[in-house]
Amino acid sequence: MRLNRLGITDPQALAQAETDSSLPRLERLNQLGGIQGGRYDQAHLKEIHKKLFEGVYQWAGETRADREFQGHKPTYVTGFKETMTYAPHKEIAQRLDAIGAQLGKENNLKGLSEEKFTERAAYYLDQYNHTHAFRDGNGRTLQAAFTQLGKEAGYQVEFSRIDPAILNRARDEAMVRQHAPQEAQRNLQPLKVMFQQIVSPAPGAVAEQLRDPSQARPPSPLSPAMQAMDARRELEVTGYRVMDVVANMPGAGNYERGVAVGKGVEATNLNPIAITTHLAQFQQAAEKISKHPGLQGPDAAQDRSDAKRFRTAAEQVQAIAVVKEAAVKVPVLPKTHDEAQAVFKQAASQVAQGLRENGKGLDAARLQEVARHVARTPFIGGLNRENVGKSIDAAEKIPALSGSRSLDELKGAVGVMEKAPSAQERSAASVSTRDAGGVER
C-alpha cells in the first residue's frame, strides 16, 4: 500500500481518493495554463506532479529516482506478451532534461500545422512515457504537460475527448516498437491518430500568432544524450524478444542462454558500460536466430528482424558507451583522508554494482562492508584492506570495470586511506573539534 496523507489502507479506497483529489486539480491547472515558465524538463514535470497529487501523497513531486524504484510492465498489445521497460531510475533527471532541451530546439512545437503538431506531439509523448518519471500518476502528469504544450503552441488538447483505453493502447504500441527504426513513424502512428482526435486550433488572434509558420523550428538532429537513450531503447525492446525466442528453441542449454540474454539486457539497461561484457553473447544470440533452420519461413520474419535490430542496437550501445567512458576517464584523485572518504563512498557503490551484475556477489559484499567502515573512519587496514584488495582484484578481471573511472577512483581513495593521517590532518581535525563544540573536551 502506497504511503498517503489520508491513512487509507484499502487499495480501492485509495485509488478513488486519488481520483477525487487529482482530477479537479488537473482541471484547474489546465485552466490556469499549466506551470508558467515551465521548460518541460524534470523541474517542470515534478512541479506538475506535486500540484496534482499533494492532496493525497506526501511524496508528490518525487520521481522514481527518489524512491529507487525501477519496475517492468507487461503488455499484450501485439497479441503476444511484451515486456515494457522504463528508463533506469537513476537517469530520470538527466533524461527529462534532455527531452525538454530537444523539445526546446523545436520552439516547443510553435508554428506548426495541425498535422505536424500531432506528429511531433506523438514523438515527445512517447519519449516522456518511456522515461516514466513517477511511480504513479504519469498519465495525468503528461496530460497536464501536453495540454499546456498545446496551449502555448496555439492548440487545444483535450484528453477528455478520448477513451483512456485508446490512449493506453497507443502508448503501449509506441513502447514495444514492433517496427524497425527506418519505420519509426509506424510505431508512433496510433499515438498520432489519438492526438488527431483530441487536438484542434485554439480560437483567437494570440493562438493564431502562435501557429504562424514563422515561429516554427525544424526538428534538430538528436543530441548525443537522446541518441544514447534511443539506442538503449532499441536494445531493450528487441533484446527481450530475442531472449524469448532463444529460450524457447529446442535443444539443450537454449533456455539458459535465453535467460542469460535477458539478464544481460537488464544489466546494460541499468549500466550501459556493461555492454562490453555482454556484446559477444548478444551477437551470438542474434546469429543463432538468423541461421536457425526453423526460423527461415515467413512466420518467423519478425524474429529475424528483431535479431538483426538487436545486434545493430548492441553495437551502437557499445560504441556510445566506449566513447562516453573515454570522455570521463580522468578520475578524481583525493589528497586527504576526508576527500578519500567521500570519493570511496561513491566509487565503492558503483564498483559493487558492477561486481553484482557480473556474478561477483561475494566481492561486492566485501566491498560494501568496507564502505560501511570507511563511512565511520577514513582509514583502511587489516582485514578491511585485505577485503578491498580482493574486490579490486575481482573488478580488474571484468572488462566492464577494468580501467573504469569508478575503479580508478576507488584505488586512489584506498591509496590515501591505507596510510595513517598526516600530522597536519590530525591537527586540522583537532581544531575542527574545538571549533564545533566551543569547548575542547
Rosetta blueprint (number, residue, H / E / L):
1 M L
2 R L
3 L L
4 N L
5 R L
6 L L
7 G L
8 I L
9 T L
10 D L
11 P H
12 Q H
13 A H
14 L H
15 A H
16 Q H
17 A H
18 E H
19 T H
20 D H
21 S H
22 S H
23 L H
24 P H
25 R H
26 L H
27 E H
28 R H
29 L H
30 N H
31 Q H
32 L H
33 G L
34 G L
35 I L
36 Q L
37 G L
38 G L
39 R L
40 Y L
41 D L
42 Q H
43 A H
44 H H
45 L H
46 K H
47 E H
48 I H
49 H H
50 K H
51 K H
52 L H
53 F H
54 E L
55 G L
56 V L
57 Y L
58 Q L
59 W L
60 A L
61 G L
62 E L
63 T L
64 R H
65 A H
66 D H
67 R H
68 E L
69 F L
70 Q L
71 G L
72 H E
73 K E
74 P E
75 T E
76 Y L
77 V L
78 T L
79 G L
80 F L
81 K L
82 E E
83 T E
84 M E
85 T E
86 Y L
87 A L
88 P L
89 H H
90 K H
91 E H
92 I H
93 A H
94 Q H
95 R H
96 L H
97 D H
98 A H
99 I H
100 G H
101 A H
102 Q H
103 L H
104 G H
105 K H
106 E L
107 N H
108 N H
109 L H
110 K L
111 G L
112 L L
113 S L
114 E H
115 E H
116 K H
117 F H
118 T H
119 E H
120 R H
121 A H
122 A H
123 Y H
124 Y H
125 L H
126 D H
127 Q H
128 Y H
129 N H
130 H H
131 T H
132 H L
133 A L
134 F L
135 R L
136 D L
137 G L
138 N H
139 G H
140 R H
141 T H
142 L H
143 Q H
144 A H
145 A H
146 F H
147 T H
148 Q H
149 L H
150 G H
151 K H
152 E H
153 A L
154 G L
155 Y E
156 Q E
157 V E
158 E L
159 F H
160 S H
161 R H
162 I L
163 D L
164 P H
165 A H
166 I H
167 L H
168 N H
169 R H
170 A H
171 R H
172 D H
173 E H
174 A H
175 M H
176 V H
177 R L
178 Q L
179 H L
180 A L
181 P H
182 Q H
183 E H
184 A H
185 Q H
186 R H
187 N H
188 L H
189 Q H
190 P H
191 L H
192 K H
193 V H
194 M H
195 F H
196 Q H
197 Q H
198 I H
199 V E
200 S E
201 P E
202 A L
203 P L
204 G L
205 A H
206 V H
207 A H
208 E H
209 Q H
210 L H
211 R L
212 D L
213 P H
214 S H
215 Q H
216 A L
217 R L
218 P L
219 P L
220 S L
221 P L
222 L L
223 S L
224 P H
225 A H
226 M H
227 Q H
228 A H
229 M H
230 D H
231 A H
232 R H
233 R H
234 E H
235 L H
236 E H
237 V H
238 T H
239 G H
240 Y H
241 R H
242 V H
243 M H
244 D H
245 V H
246 V H
247 A H
248 N L
249 M L
250 P L
251 G L
252 A L
253 G L
254 N H
255 Y H
256 E H
257 R H
258 G H
259 V H
260 A H
261 V H
262 G H
263 K H
264 G H
265 V H
266 E H
267 A H
268 T H
269 N H
270 L H
271 N L
272 P H
273 I H
274 A H
275 I H
276 T H
277 T H
278 H H
279 L H
280 A H
281 Q H
282 F H
283 Q H
284 Q H
285 A H
286 A H
287 E H
288 K H
289 I H
290 S H
291 K H
292 H L
293 P H
294 G H
295 L H
296 Q L
297 G L
298 P H
299 D H
300 A H
301 A H
302 Q H
303 D H
304 R H
305 S H
306 D H
307 A H
308 K H
309 R H
310 F H
311 R H
312 T H
313 A H
314 A H
315 E H
316 Q H
317 V H
318 Q H
319 A H
320 I H
321 A H
322 V H
323 V H
324 K H
325 E H
326 A H
327 A H
328 V L
329 K L
330 V L
331 P L
332 V L
333 L L
334 P L
335 K L
336 T L
337 H H
338 D H
339 E H
340 A H
341 Q H
342 A H
343 V H
344 F H
345 K H
346 Q H
347 A H
348 A H
349 S H
350 Q H
351 V H
352 A H
353 Q H
354 G H
355 L H
356 R H
357 E H
358 N L
359 G L
360 K L
361 G H
362 L H
363 D H
364 A H
365 A H
366 R H
367 L H
368 Q H
369 E H
370 V H
371 A H
372 R H
373 H H
374 V H
375 A H
376 R H
377 T L
378 P L
379 F L
380 I L
381 G L
382 G H
383 L H
384 N H
385 R H
386 E H
387 N H
388 V H
389 G H
390 K H
391 S H
392 I H
393 D H
394 A H
395 A H
396 E H
397 K L
398 I L
399 P L
400 A L
401 L L
402 S L
403 G L
404 S L
405 R H
406 S H
407 L H
408 D H
409 E H
410 L H
411 K H
412 G H
413 A H
414 V H
415 G H
416 V H
417 M H
418 E L
419 K L
420 A L
421 P L
422 S L
423 A H
424 Q H
425 E H
426 R H
427 S H
428 A H
429 A H
430 S H
431 V H
432 S H
433 T H
434 R H
435 D H
436 A H
437 G H
438 G L
439 V L
440 E L
441 R L
